[in-house]
Amino acid sequence: MIGITSYGAYIPWHRMDRQLFLKAWGGFAMPGERAVAYYDEDSVTMAVEAAIDCLRDIDSHTVDGLLFATTTSPYKEKLCSATMALALALRRDIQTADITSSLRSGTTAMNFALDAISSGRANSMLVTASDMRLSPPSGMTEQALGDAAGALLLGKDNVIVEVQGSHSISDELAATWRGETDTFIRSWEDRMTMDESYSKVMPEAMEGVMKKCGLSPKDFAKVVFDPPGDVRRHGRVAGELGFEPAQLLDPGGLFMSVGLLGSAMSFTMLVAALEQAKPGDKILFASYGNGADAFVLQVTDAIEKFGERRGFHKHLESKKMMRSCNDYLRWRDIVPLDQARRPERGHISVAANWRERYVDLGLWGVKCRRCGTPQYDYGGMTTTPIRVCAVCQAVDDFEDYNFARKKATVFSFTHDMLAPSLDPPTSVAMIDFEGGGRSLFDLTDRDPDQVQLGMEVEMTFRKVFADRGLNNYFWKARPIRC
């Protein structure tokens, strides 16, 4: 049996009431709100968050491959999944790949992972889908889009959802695209896009997989497929196929609360459905983008023993409403801002980043073999590695120790109103890790008025700054979500 063995999701803490767009630009505001990634987040950091949720009680060394699906990769030439593999503490001898350029890149990657497992090349593959798409300001698309990520672990052992069949369709139509030099997505006229592509291709793919498996609409407990820009077309397609409204995972509710999530939309919808699924349920799962992929899924008895995840609904409930549209424009670097009167930041050192990649990207420290004391020292703060135990003074007698999934508490903190920041003040804290270890980290996703001594925090993978096309990633601390 091959199928889904775990799942995870991530929705940013910040949400924006669509009425703020009306106040900024005038015109018409859609109802509801949209999820907005913070200024230090991108498609890579969100995918890492979803993957951490997916691997919450799973040994990362059992994963044989990592596929990263997105339409908003921070790089045109550099493998993001290699960066993510370090952050997730995966083995070196795994397959990593980025699947890009299509809104159905998540299900495309899912098919690749299933093929790798079926062929025996891998026993377990982690597939992530994440997007942070941009639309020109003042338009309706700007209001409709949202940011999020989803993750699925596929394998042969402890399968909670069996994949019983799949069917794919390829379709050439320039519905939504972004050229080599484009910052914002472009779209063709809605009626043609809907009538000539989505409304024909999605039914073709879903009918194809049902025919392969000898099933009809009445055999499914849920049908899960991503909506187009006009969510009404979603219901029309489902109705034409013979599905009842009760069988649908309502995309309107997701659209009202988080928005259209790009390549992450189908994965987050599936996670939302699996959080409510019962053994024996059949799910028709599909995704659209220059064609469509469709799958027949069967929930197994193992889902009743599946461990707790934050998933979709817990992330949905944990949020902070934004104050204005100006924050969004500033975080996305859409408007130029006055720069702080400070010396320019030094260039990223590729050599230093490579030397310290396990310390910086993996958050690896050391643990004394004699007394068991963990220690972490950010590589950018010292010029030499830790050699002496701070407690028993043992020399060069350590084993590797990972801090990325450790909880911590705030030992001391400061709010700096003068340091350059896209969301001042800059909050910095000295934190004590659970089990031992102390170090200095930026605080993110925090309300400055709520930060206090002893506050529990957790680590989150974030983008610190960019230089000459390179993103500098590191870990920050945040108040525990959910």
VEXKE-250062 format. One record per residue (C-alpha): residue in three letters; x negated, y, z. Coordinates in nm, 2 decimals. Last residue first. Layout:
BEGIN
REC   residu        X        Y        Z
REC      ALA        X        Y        Z
...
END
This chain:
BEGIN
REC   residu        X        Y        Z
REC      CYS     0.18     2.74     1.85
REC      ARG    -0.14     2.95     1.82
REC      ILE    -0.43     2.96     2.06
REC      PRO    -0.57     3.31     2.09
REC      ARG    -0.84     3.35     1.82
REC      ALA    -1.21     3.29     1.81
REC      LYS    -1.42     3.34     1.49
REC      TRP    -1.62     3.10     1.28
REC      PHE    -1.84     3.19     0.99
REC      TYR    -1.82     3.25     0.61
REC      ASN    -2.03     3.49     0.41
REC      ASN    -1.88     3.52     0.06
REC      LEU    -2.11     3.58    -0.23
REC      GLY    -2.02     3.80    -0.52
REC      ARG    -2.30     4.05    -0.46
REC      ASP    -2.21     4.07    -0.09
REC      ALA    -1.89     3.96     0.08
REC      PHE    -1.80     3.98     0.45
REC      VAL    -1.71     3.77     0.76
REC      LYS    -1.47     3.52     0.59
REC      ARG    -1.30     3.30     0.85
REC      PHE    -1.30     2.95     1.00
REC      THR    -1.10     2.94     1.33
REC      MET    -1.20     2.85     1.68
REC      GLU    -0.96     2.83     1.97
REC      VAL    -0.88     3.07     2.25
REC      GLU    -0.75     3.05     2.61
REC      MET    -0.74     3.39     2.80
REC      GLY    -0.96     3.38     3.11
REC      LEU    -1.03     3.75     3.08
REC      GLN    -0.77     3.94     2.89
REC      VAL    -0.66     4.02     2.53
REC      GLN    -0.29     4.12     2.51
REC      ASP    -0.34     4.49     2.42
REC      PRO    -0.59     4.40     2.15
REC      ASP    -0.32     4.18     1.98
REC      ARG    -0.52     3.90     1.83
REC      ASP    -0.54     3.72     1.49
REC      THR    -0.92     3.76     1.51
REC      LEU    -1.18     3.78     1.79
REC      ASP    -1.55     3.80     1.70
REC      PHE    -1.78     3.55     1.87
REC      LEU    -2.05     3.55     2.13
REC      SER    -2.16     3.22     2.29
REC      ARG    -2.12     2.98     2.58
REC      GLY    -2.14     2.60     2.61
REC      GLY    -1.97     2.35     2.83
REC      GLY    -1.69     2.10     2.83
REC      GLU    -1.43     2.35     2.72
REC      PHE    -1.62     2.63     2.56
REC      ASP    -1.69     2.96     2.74
REC      ILE    -1.64     3.27     2.53
REC      MET    -1.82     3.60     2.50
REC      ALA    -1.57     3.82     2.31
REC      VAL    -1.57     4.08     2.03
REC      SER    -1.28     4.28     1.91
REC      THR    -1.33     4.53     1.63
REC      PRO    -1.06     4.80     1.68
REC      PRO    -0.96     4.84     1.41
REC      ASP    -0.80     4.65     1.12
REC      LEU    -1.02     4.69     0.81
REC      SER    -1.32     4.74     1.05
REC      PRO    -1.63     4.96     1.07
REC      ALA    -1.74     4.98     1.43
REC      LEU    -1.63     5.29     1.61
REC      MET    -1.32     5.17     1.80
REC      ASP    -1.51     4.87     1.96
REC      HIS    -1.29     4.65     2.18
REC      THR    -1.49     4.45     2.43
REC      PHE    -1.47     4.11     2.58
REC      SER    -1.59     3.89     2.87
REC      PHE    -1.55     3.52     2.97
REC      VAL    -1.27     3.44     2.73
REC      THR    -1.17     3.08     2.74
REC      ALA    -1.25     2.79     2.50
REC      LYS    -1.09     2.51     2.30
REC      LYS    -1.32     2.28     2.11
REC      ARG    -1.25     2.18     1.75
REC      ALA    -1.54     2.37     1.59
REC      PHE    -1.79     2.31     1.88
REC      ASN    -1.98     2.01     1.73
REC      TYR    -2.27     1.85     1.92
REC      ASP    -2.59     1.71     1.77
REC      GLU    -2.82     1.53     2.01
REC      PHE    -3.09     1.68     2.22
REC      ASP    -3.42     1.60     2.39
REC      ASP    -3.66     1.86     2.25
REC      VAL    -3.76     1.98     2.60
REC      ALA    -3.57     1.91     2.92
REC      GLN    -3.52     2.23     3.12
REC      CYS    -3.25     2.08     3.34
REC      VAL    -2.99     2.35     3.29
REC      ALA    -3.07     2.57     2.99
REC      CYS    -3.21     2.27     2.80
REC      VAL    -3.52     2.38     2.60
REC      ARG    -3.56     2.35     2.22
REC      ILE    -3.28     2.57     2.08
REC      PRO    -3.37     2.67     1.73
REC      THR    -3.59     2.97     1.65
REC      THR    -3.53     3.31     1.50
REC      THR    -3.24     3.41     1.72
REC      MET    -2.91     3.59     1.67
REC      GLY    -2.83     3.48     1.31
REC      GLY    -2.86     3.12     1.40
REC      TYR    -2.57     3.14     1.64
REC      ASP    -2.68     2.96     1.96
REC      TYR    -2.47     2.68     2.09
REC      GLN    -2.55     2.47     2.40
REC      PRO    -2.39     2.15     2.54
REC      THR    -2.52     2.02     2.88
REC      GLY    -2.52     1.64     2.91
REC      CYS    -2.79     1.61     3.17
REC      ARG    -3.05     1.40     3.00
REC      ARG    -2.93     1.38     2.64
REC      CYS    -2.88     1.76     2.62
REC      LYS    -2.61     1.85     2.38
REC      VAL    -2.68     2.06     2.06
REC      GLY    -2.49     2.30     1.84
REC      TRP    -2.29     2.26     1.52
REC      LEU    -2.05     2.52     1.41
REC      GLY    -2.02     2.36     1.07
REC      LEU    -2.04     2.67     0.86
REC      ASP    -2.29     2.87     1.08
REC      VAL    -2.49     2.60     1.26
REC      TYR    -2.48     2.35     0.98
REC      ARG    -2.56     2.61     0.72
REC      GLU    -2.84     2.77     0.91
REC      ARG    -3.12     2.70     0.66
REC      TRP    -2.89     2.75     0.36
REC      ASN    -2.76     3.08     0.50
REC      ALA    -3.12     3.19     0.57
REC      ALA    -3.23     3.11     0.21
REC      VAL    -2.92     3.28     0.06
REC      SER    -2.99     3.60     0.26
REC      ILE    -2.68     3.81     0.24
REC      HIS    -2.78     4.17     0.18
REC      GLY    -2.81     4.42     0.47
REC      ARG    -2.51     4.62     0.57
REC      GLU    -2.54     4.99     0.48
REC      PRO    -2.64     5.23     0.75
REC      ARG    -2.33     5.38     0.92
REC      ARG    -2.11     5.67     0.84
REC      ALA    -1.80     5.45     0.79
REC      GLN    -1.66     5.43     0.44
REC      ASP    -1.36     5.61     0.32
REC      LEU    -1.12     5.36     0.16
REC      PRO    -1.04     5.25    -0.20
REC      VAL    -0.69     5.10    -0.25
REC      ILE    -0.63     4.74    -0.35
REC      ASP    -0.89     4.60    -0.11
REC      ARG    -0.65     4.33     0.00
REC      TRP    -0.67     4.42     0.37
REC      ARG    -0.62     4.79     0.29
REC      LEU    -0.31     4.73     0.06
REC      TYR    -0.16     4.50     0.33
REC      ASP    -0.22     4.75     0.61
REC      ASN    -0.07     5.03     0.40
REC      CYS     0.25     4.83     0.36
REC      SER     0.32     4.91     0.72
REC      ARG     0.34     4.77     1.08
REC      MET     0.30     4.40     1.03
REC      MET     0.51     4.14     1.21
REC      LYS     0.32     3.89     1.42
REC      LYS     0.39     3.52     1.39
REC      SER     0.41     3.17     1.54
REC      GLU     0.75     3.02     1.44
REC      LEU     0.64     2.94     1.09
REC      HIS     0.32     2.78     1.22
REC      LYS     0.53     2.55     1.43
REC      HIS     0.76     2.47     1.14
REC      PHE     0.50     2.39     0.87
REC      GLY     0.25     2.16     1.03
REC      ARG     0.14     2.21     1.39
REC      ARG     0.08     1.84     1.40
REC      GLU     0.17     1.58     1.66
REC      GLY     0.06     1.22     1.60
REC      PHE     0.24     0.97     1.38
REC      LYS     0.39     0.67     1.57
REC      GLU     0.74     0.71     1.42
REC      ILE     0.58     0.78     1.08
REC      ALA     0.44     0.42     1.08
REC      ASP     0.79     0.29     1.00
REC      THR     0.74     0.39     0.64
REC      VAL     0.87     0.69     0.43
REC      GLN     0.90     0.61     0.06
REC      LEU     0.78     0.85    -0.20
REC      VAL     0.87     0.87    -0.57
REC      PHE     0.64     1.12    -0.75
REC      ALA     0.67     1.39    -1.01
REC      ASP     0.41     1.61    -1.18
REC      ALA     0.51     1.90    -1.41
REC      GLY     0.41     2.09    -1.71
REC      ASN     0.23     2.42    -1.75
REC      GLY     0.29     2.46    -1.38
REC      TYR     0.56     2.27    -1.18
REC      SER     0.56     2.03    -0.88
REC      ALA     0.76     1.73    -0.79
REC      PHE     0.86     1.51    -0.49
REC      LEU     1.15     1.27    -0.49
REC      ILE     1.18     1.14    -0.13
REC      LYS     1.30     0.80    -0.02
REC      ASP     1.38     0.77     0.35
REC      GLY     1.32     0.43     0.50
REC      PRO     1.16     0.55     0.82
REC      LYS     1.29     0.90     0.90
REC      ALA     1.18     1.24     0.77
REC      GLN     1.21     1.57     0.96
REC      GLU     0.84     1.67     0.97
REC      LEU     0.81     1.50     0.63
REC      ALA     1.04     1.76     0.47
REC      ALA     0.84     2.06     0.60
REC      VAL     0.52     1.89     0.49
REC      LEU     0.67     1.84     0.14
REC      MET     0.76     2.21     0.12
REC      THR     0.41     2.30     0.23
REC      PHE     0.26     2.08    -0.04
REC      SER     0.49     2.21    -0.32
REC      MET     0.42     2.57    -0.24
REC      ALA     0.05     2.55    -0.20
REC      SER    -0.02     2.60    -0.57
REC      GLY     0.16     2.94    -0.55
REC      LEU     0.31     3.02    -0.21
REC      LEU     0.64     3.19    -0.31
REC      GLY     0.76     3.37     0.00
REC      VAL     0.72     3.30     0.37
REC      SER     1.05     3.34     0.55
REC      MET     1.31     3.42     0.28
REC      PHE     1.13     3.20     0.02
REC      LEU     1.12     2.91     0.26
REC      GLY     1.50     2.94     0.33
REC      GLY     1.57     2.98    -0.04
REC      PRO     1.36     2.67    -0.11
REC      ASP     1.63     2.46     0.06
REC      LEU     1.49     2.10     0.09
REC      LEU     1.77     1.95    -0.12
REC      GLN     1.96     1.63    -0.05
REC      ALA     2.25     1.82     0.12
REC      PRO     2.30     2.02    -0.20
REC      GLU     2.39     1.70    -0.39
REC      PHE     2.16     1.58    -0.67
REC      GLY     2.29     1.49    -1.01
REC      LEU     2.01     1.61    -1.24
REC      GLU     2.20     1.91    -1.34
REC      GLY     2.26     2.00    -0.98
REC      ALA     1.89     1.99    -0.90
REC      VAL     1.80     2.21    -1.20
REC      ARG     2.07     2.46    -1.10
REC      GLY     1.95     2.47    -0.74
REC      HIS     1.59     2.55    -0.85
REC      ARG     1.71     2.80    -1.10
REC      ARG     1.86     3.00    -0.81
REC      VAL     1.50     3.04    -0.67
REC      ASP     1.41     3.29    -0.94
REC      GLY     1.04     3.31    -0.93
REC      PRO     1.02     2.93    -0.99
REC      PRO     1.11     2.68    -0.71
REC      ASP     0.88     2.40    -0.59
REC      PHE     1.02     2.05    -0.57
REC      VAL     1.14     1.83    -0.28
REC      VAL     1.44     1.59    -0.33
REC      LYS     1.55     1.44     0.00
REC      ALA     1.73     1.12     0.11
REC      PHE     1.70     0.97    -0.24
REC      ASP     1.88     0.67    -0.38
REC      LYS     2.18     0.88    -0.50
REC      PRO     1.96     1.06    -0.76
REC      SER     1.90     0.73    -0.95
REC      LEU     1.62     0.47    -0.93
REC      GLY     1.46     0.21    -1.16
REC      CYS     1.11     0.31    -1.06
REC      LYS     1.00     0.41    -1.41
REC      LYS     1.34     0.57    -1.48
REC      MET     1.32     0.78    -1.16
REC      VAL     0.97     0.89    -1.26
REC      GLY     1.08     1.01    -1.60
REC      GLU     1.40     1.18    -1.47
REC      MET     1.18     1.39    -1.24
REC      ALA     0.93     1.48    -1.52
REC      GLU     1.20     1.57    -1.77
REC      PRO     1.41     1.76    -1.51
REC      MET     1.10     1.97    -1.43
REC      VAL     1.01     2.03    -1.80
REC      LYS     1.35     2.16    -1.92
REC      SER     1.45     2.42    -1.66
REC      TYR     1.09     2.52    -1.60
REC      SER     0.99     2.57    -1.96
REC      GLU     1.22     2.71    -2.23
REC      ASP     1.50     2.85    -2.02
REC      MET     1.30     2.97    -1.71
REC      THR     1.01     3.12    -1.90
REC      MET     1.23     3.25    -2.17
REC      ARG     1.46     3.42    -1.92
REC      ASP     1.18     3.55    -1.70
REC      GLU     0.99     3.75    -1.97
REC      TRP     0.62     3.66    -1.94
REC      SER     0.41     3.69    -1.63
REC      ARG     0.08     3.84    -1.53
REC      ILE    -0.12     3.78    -1.21
REC      PHE    -0.33     4.06    -1.07
REC      THR    -0.71     4.09    -1.06
REC      ASP    -0.76     4.02    -1.42
REC      THR    -1.11     3.99    -1.58
REC      GLU    -1.10     3.63    -1.69
REC      GLY    -0.72     3.63    -1.74
REC      ARG    -0.45     3.56    -1.50
REC      TRP    -0.14     3.36    -1.61
REC      THR     0.23     3.30    -1.56
REC      ALA     0.47     3.17    -1.83
REC      ALA     0.22     3.13    -2.11
REC      LEU     0.38     2.81    -2.24
REC      GLU     0.21     2.48    -2.32
REC      ASP     0.37     2.18    -2.14
REC      SER     0.22     1.86    -2.01
REC      ILE     0.45     1.61    -1.83
REC      SER     0.35     1.37    -1.55
REC      HIS     0.51     1.07    -1.39
REC      SER     0.45     0.90    -1.06
REC      GLY     0.55     0.58    -0.87
REC      GLN     0.58     0.41    -0.53
REC      VAL     0.36     0.65    -0.32
REC      GLU     0.41     0.52     0.04
REC      VAL     0.46     0.76     0.32
REC      ILE     0.33     0.69     0.67
REC      VAL     0.03     0.48     0.56
REC      ASN    -0.17     0.35     0.85
REC      ASP    -0.45     0.23     0.62
REC      LYS    -0.46     0.26     0.24
REC      GLY    -0.54     0.63     0.18
REC      LEU    -0.42     0.98     0.11
REC      LEU    -0.47     1.27     0.35
REC      LEU    -0.25     1.56     0.25
REC      ALA    -0.31     1.93     0.31
REC      GLY    -0.11     2.25     0.28
REC      ALA    -0.20     2.62     0.25
REC      ALA    -0.03     2.96     0.28
REC      ASP     0.00     3.31     0.13
REC      GLY     0.32     3.47     0.00
REC      LEU     0.45     3.61    -0.32
REC      ALA     0.80     3.76    -0.37
REC      GLN     0.74     4.12    -0.26
REC      GLU     0.45     4.17    -0.50
REC      THR     0.66     4.00    -0.77
REC      MET     0.93     4.27    -0.73
REC      GLY     0.68     4.54    -0.84
REC      SER     0.54     4.83    -0.64
REC      PRO     0.18     4.70    -0.64
REC      PRO     0.05     4.47    -0.91
REC      SER     0.06     4.11    -0.80
REC      LEU    -0.20     3.92    -0.60
REC      ARG    -0.22     3.55    -0.52
REC      MET    -0.35     3.40    -0.20
REC      ASP    -0.33     3.02    -0.26
REC      SER    -0.41     2.69    -0.09
REC      ALA    -0.38     2.32    -0.18
REC      THR    -0.58     2.06     0.01
REC      VAL    -0.64     1.69    -0.08
REC      LEU    -0.83     1.46     0.16
REC      MET    -0.91     1.12     0.01
REC      SER    -0.94     0.79     0.20
REC      ASN    -1.05     0.45     0.08
REC      ALA    -1.25     0.56    -0.22
REC      ARG    -1.40     0.42    -0.54
REC      GLY    -1.16     0.12    -0.51
REC      SER    -0.98     0.20    -0.84
REC      SER    -0.65     0.26    -0.66
REC      ILE    -0.81     0.50    -0.41
REC      ALA    -0.98     0.71    -0.69
REC      ASP    -0.65     0.71    -0.89
REC      LEU    -0.46     0.83    -0.59
REC      ALA    -0.70     1.11    -0.54
REC      PHE    -0.68     1.22    -0.90
REC      ASN    -0.30     1.22    -0.88
REC      MET    -0.31     1.43    -0.56
REC      ALA    -0.55     1.67    -0.73
REC      THR    -0.29     1.72    -1.01
REC      THR    -0.02     1.75    -0.74
REC      GLY    -0.22     2.04    -0.58
REC      SER    -0.32     2.19    -0.92
REC      ARG     0.05     2.24    -1.00
REC      LEU     0.03     2.62    -1.00
REC      SER    -0.26     2.57    -1.24
REC      SER    -0.61     2.73    -1.28
REC      THR    -0.80     2.52    -1.03
REC      ILE    -0.90     2.17    -0.91
REC      ASP    -1.22     2.21    -0.70
REC      ALA    -1.42     1.89    -0.64
REC      THR    -1.60     1.70    -0.36
REC      GLN    -1.69     1.33    -0.37
REC      ILE    -1.84     1.20    -0.05
REC      ASP    -2.19     1.10     0.06
REC      ARG    -2.26     1.41     0.28
REC      ARG    -2.00     1.31     0.54
REC      LEU    -1.73     1.55     0.65
REC      ALA    -1.77     1.80     0.94
REC      LEU    -1.47     2.01     0.83
REC      ALA    -1.68     2.33     0.79
REC      LEU    -1.94     2.14     0.59
REC      ALA    -1.68     1.98     0.36
REC      MET    -1.52     2.33     0.32
REC      THR    -1.84     2.47     0.17
REC      ALA    -1.86     2.18    -0.07
REC      SER    -1.49     2.22    -0.15
REC      CYS    -1.56     2.58    -0.26
REC      LEU    -1.79     2.47    -0.55
REC      LYS    -1.95     2.77    -0.71
REC      GLU    -1.88     2.93    -1.05
REC      LYS    -1.57     3.14    -1.08
REC      TYR    -1.57     3.19    -0.71
REC      PRO    -1.32     3.32    -0.45
REC      SER    -1.08     3.05    -0.58
REC      THR    -0.73     3.19    -0.64
REC      THR    -0.54     2.94    -0.85
REC      THR    -0.60     2.66    -0.59
REC      ALA    -0.66     2.29    -0.53
REC      PHE    -0.95     2.17    -0.32
REC      LEU    -1.03     1.80    -0.34
REC      LEU    -1.22     1.63    -0.06
REC      GLY    -1.35     1.27    -0.07
REC      ASP    -1.44     0.96     0.14
REC      VAL    -1.28     1.06     0.47
REC      THR    -1.37     0.82     0.76
REC      HIS    -1.63     1.07     0.89
REC      SER    -1.36     1.32     0.97
REC      ASP    -1.23     1.09     1.25
REC      ILE    -0.86     1.15     1.27
REC      ASP    -0.66     1.31     1.56
REC      ARG    -0.62     1.66     1.41
REC      LEU    -0.73     1.57     1.06
REC      CYS    -0.42     1.73     0.89
REC      ASP    -0.43     2.03     1.12
REC      ILE    -0.80     2.07     1.04
REC      ALA    -0.72     2.04     0.67
REC      ALA    -0.46     2.31     0.69
REC      GLU    -0.70     2.55     0.86
REC      VAL    -0.98     2.46     0.60
REC      ALA    -0.73     2.54     0.32
REC      MET    -0.66     2.88     0.48
REC      THR    -1.03     2.96     0.50
REC      VAL    -1.08     2.87     0.13
REC      SER    -0.78     3.05    -0.01
REC      ASP    -0.88     3.37     0.17
REC      GLU    -0.88     3.50     0.53
REC      ASP    -1.08     3.79     0.69
REC      TYR    -0.83     4.06     0.59
REC      TYR    -0.54     3.85     0.73
REC      ALA    -0.33     3.63     0.51
REC      VAL     0.03     3.77     0.46
REC      ALA     0.34     3.55     0.49
REC      ARG     0.65     3.71     0.34
REC      GLU     0.97     3.85     0.49
REC      GLY     1.35     3.84     0.43
REC      PRO     1.57     4.03     0.19
REC      MET     1.43     4.17    -0.14
REC      ALA     1.37     4.54    -0.14
REC      PHE     1.49     4.77    -0.42
REC      GLY     1.34     5.10    -0.54
REC      GLY     1.12     5.30    -0.31
REC      TRP     0.75     5.24    -0.32
REC      ALA     0.63     5.24     0.04
REC      LYS     0.96     5.24     0.23
REC      LEU     1.10     4.97     0.00
REC      PHE     0.78     4.76     0.04
REC      LEU     0.82     4.78     0.41
REC      GLN     1.17     4.64     0.37
REC      ARG     1.00     4.32     0.27
REC      ASP     0.92     4.25     0.63
REC      MET     0.55     4.15     0.64
REC      ARG     0.42     3.85     0.83
REC      HIS     0.09     3.80     1.00
REC      TRP     0.00     3.47     1.17
REC      PRO    -0.10     3.30     0.84
REC      ILE     0.08     2.98     0.75
REC      TYR    -0.12     2.65     0.76
REC      ALA    -0.02     2.29     0.68
REC      GLY    -0.11     1.94     0.77
REC      TYR    -0.04     1.58     0.66
REC      SER    -0.16     1.23     0.74
REC      THR    -0.17     0.88     0.59
REC      ILE     0.00     0.96     0.26
REC      GLY     0.01     0.67     0.02
REC      ILE    -0.13     0.34    -0.10
REC      MET     0.00     0.00     0.00
END
